Amino acid sequence: MIFISKYLVPKGYTGLTIFPFVFLKSIRFKTDYVLINHEKIHLKQQLEMLLIPFYLVYGLEFLFRLIQYKNWNVAYRNISFEREAYTNELDLDYLKQRPFWGFLKYLRVNDF
């Protein structure tokens, strides 16, 4: 379910996924299939991690990456969940063949 909310989506971002909802900053993003695919990847991640553990791991990994990189945007882009979503957002069929817990292969240390 997609909602438009310029207030819920943080400044500098176009979308936010909180299972089972996708919030977009503007109605024009509803037809951005790459962005929608990115957010659908997050929905799958959240569902397979049973929601609360997803948010805990996401937050802890973000803090670890922030300490590691000392830069908010670089830390955010290097969270394994984000790496998986950004790497595969152009592949609109990715979710059809995505392995269970596919984000695990994106835990490596290399910068995104």
C-alpha positions as CSV (number, residue, x, y, z in Angstrom):
1,M,0.0,0.0,0.0
2,I,1.5,3.3,-1.1
3,F,0.9,6.6,0.6
4,I,2.1,10.1,-0.2
5,S,3.5,12.0,2.8
6,K,6.0,14.8,2.4
7,Y,6.2,15.1,6.2
8,L,6.9,11.4,7.1
9,V,9.6,10.9,4.5
10,P,12.8,12.5,5.9
11,K,14.4,15.4,4.1
12,G,16.8,14.2,1.4
13,Y,14.9,11.0,0.8
14,T,12.2,10.1,-1.7
15,G,10.6,7.1,0.0
16,L,10.3,5.2,3.3
17,T,9.0,1.7,3.9
18,I,7.4,0.6,7.2
19,F,5.8,-2.7,6.6
20,P,3.2,-3.0,5.0
21,F,3.3,0.6,3.8
22,V,5.4,2.6,1.4
23,F,5.5,6.3,1.9
24,L,6.6,8.5,-0.9
25,K,7.5,12.2,-0.7
26,S,5.5,13.2,-3.8
27,I,2.8,11.7,-6.0
28,R,5.1,11.9,-9.0
29,F,7.2,9.1,-7.5
30,K,4.2,6.7,-7.7
31,T,5.2,6.0,-11.3
32,D,9.0,5.7,-10.6
33,Y,9.2,1.9,-11.0
34,V,12.8,1.8,-9.9
35,L,12.0,3.6,-6.6
36,I,9.0,1.3,-6.1
37,N,11.1,-1.7,-6.7
38,H,13.7,-0.4,-4.2
39,E,11.0,-0.1,-1.6
40,K,9.5,-3.5,-2.4
41,I,12.9,-5.0,-1.7
42,H,12.7,-3.4,1.7
43,L,9.2,-4.8,2.3
44,K,10.6,-8.3,1.5
45,Q,13.6,-7.8,3.9
46,Q,11.3,-6.6,6.7
47,L,8.9,-9.5,6.2
48,E,11.5,-12.2,6.3
49,M,13.2,-10.7,9.4
50,L,9.8,-10.5,11.2
51,L,9.8,-6.6,11.4
52,I,11.1,-5.7,14.8
53,P,14.5,-7.6,14.3
54,F,14.8,-5.8,10.9
55,Y,14.5,-2.4,12.5
56,L,16.9,-3.3,15.3
57,V,19.5,-4.7,12.9
58,Y,19.0,-1.8,10.5
59,G,19.6,0.8,13.3
60,L,22.6,-1.0,14.8
61,E,24.2,-1.5,11.4
62,F,23.6,2.2,10.7
63,L,25.4,3.2,13.9
64,F,28.3,0.8,13.2
65,R,28.6,2.3,9.6
66,L,28.4,5.8,11.0
67,I,31.3,5.1,13.3
68,Q,33.1,3.3,10.5
69,Y,32.7,6.0,7.8
70,K,32.0,9.2,10.0
71,N,29.6,10.3,7.3
72,W,25.8,10.0,7.5
73,N,25.1,9.4,3.7
74,V,28.0,7.0,3.3
75,A,26.9,5.1,6.4
76,Y,23.3,4.9,5.1
77,R,24.3,3.7,1.7
78,N,26.5,1.0,3.2
79,I,23.8,-0.6,5.4
80,S,23.5,-4.1,4.0
81,F,19.7,-3.7,3.4
82,E,20.3,-0.5,1.4
83,R,23.2,-2.0,-0.5
84,E,20.9,-4.9,-1.7
85,A,18.1,-2.5,-2.6
86,Y,20.3,0.0,-4.5
87,T,22.2,-2.7,-6.3
88,N,19.1,-4.5,-7.5
89,E,16.6,-1.7,-7.9
90,L,16.9,-1.6,-11.7
91,D,16.2,-5.3,-12.0
92,L,12.4,-5.3,-11.8
93,D,12.4,-9.1,-11.7
94,Y,14.9,-9.3,-8.8
95,L,12.3,-10.3,-6.2
96,K,11.3,-13.3,-8.3
97,Q,14.7,-14.9,-7.9
98,R,16.0,-13.3,-4.8
99,P,17.3,-15.8,-2.2
100,F,16.0,-15.8,1.3
101,W,17.9,-13.3,3.4
102,G,19.6,-12.0,0.2
103,F,20.9,-9.0,2.1
104,L,23.5,-11.1,3.9
105,K,25.8,-11.1,0.9
106,Y,25.9,-7.3,1.2
107,L,27.4,-7.3,4.7
108,R,30.9,-7.1,3.2
109,V,33.1,-4.2,4.2
110,N,33.6,-2.6,0.7
111,D,32.2,0.8,0.2
112,F,29.1,1.3,-1.9
